[in-house]
Amino acid sequence: MSTKKFVFFLFMVLLCNPDLVEAQCAMCRAALESEADNSQAEGVNNGIVYLMAIPYILVGGLFYFIYRRVKG
């Protein structure tokens, strides 16, 4: 089996089986709800923001690089 077919098949299996994805959300929710102070919740929120920001920064840098290349 080629690599592209394998990756596509794996993607489809994960897409069609949401139980695999939801398990982590329930575990995080239980850990955050049992915490007395909000330090762990703040850490999780900061991690989410960090993980969301990195792709935007990389894509923005790529477009800037392409713009500078095309411009001149």
C-alpha positions as CSV (number, residue, x, y, z in Angstrom):
1,M,0.0,0.0,0.0
2,S,1.4,3.4,-0.9
3,T,2.0,6.0,1.8
4,K,-0.7,8.4,0.4
5,K,-3.3,5.7,0.5
6,F,-2.3,4.7,4.1
7,V,-2.5,8.3,5.3
8,F,-5.8,8.8,3.6
9,F,-7.2,5.6,5.1
10,L,-5.9,6.6,8.6
11,F,-7.5,10.0,8.3
12,M,-10.8,8.5,7.3
13,V,-10.8,6.1,10.2
14,L,-10.1,8.8,12.7
15,L,-12.7,11.1,11.1
16,C,-15.4,8.4,11.2
17,N,-14.7,7.4,14.8
18,P,-15.3,10.5,17.0
19,D,-15.1,8.4,20.2
20,L,-11.3,8.4,19.9
21,V,-11.2,12.2,19.8
22,E,-13.8,12.9,22.6
23,A,-12.0,10.7,25.1
24,Q,-9.2,13.3,25.7
25,C,-11.7,16.1,26.1
26,A,-13.5,14.3,28.9
27,M,-10.3,13.6,30.6
28,C,-9.1,17.2,30.4
29,R,-12.5,18.4,31.6
30,A,-12.5,16.1,34.6
31,A,-9.0,17.1,35.6
32,L,-9.8,20.8,35.3
33,E,-13.1,20.6,37.2
34,S,-11.4,18.8,40.2
35,E,-8.8,21.4,40.6
36,A,-9.4,23.8,43.5
37,D,-7.5,26.7,42.1
38,N,-7.5,27.8,38.5
39,S,-3.7,27.4,37.8
40,Q,-4.1,24.2,35.8
41,A,-7.1,25.6,33.8
42,E,-5.0,28.7,33.0
43,G,-2.2,26.5,31.8
44,V,-4.4,24.6,29.5
45,N,-5.9,27.8,28.1
46,N,-2.4,29.2,27.5
47,G,-1.4,26.0,25.8
48,I,-4.4,26.2,23.5
49,V,-3.7,29.8,22.6
50,Y,0.0,28.9,21.9
51,L,-1.0,25.9,19.7
52,M,-3.4,28.1,17.8
53,A,-1.0,31.0,17.2
54,I,1.9,29.0,15.8
55,P,0.3,28.0,12.5
56,Y,-0.9,31.6,11.9
57,I,2.6,32.9,12.5
58,L,4.1,30.3,10.1
59,V,1.6,30.9,7.4
60,G,2.0,34.7,7.8
61,G,5.8,34.3,7.5
62,L,5.4,32.1,4.4
63,F,3.1,34.7,2.7
64,Y,5.5,37.5,3.7
65,F,8.4,35.5,2.2
66,I,6.5,34.9,-1.0
67,Y,5.5,38.5,-1.2
68,R,9.1,39.7,-0.9
69,R,10.2,37.2,-3.5
70,V,7.5,38.2,-6.0
71,K,7.9,41.9,-5.4
72,G,11.4,42.1,-6.1
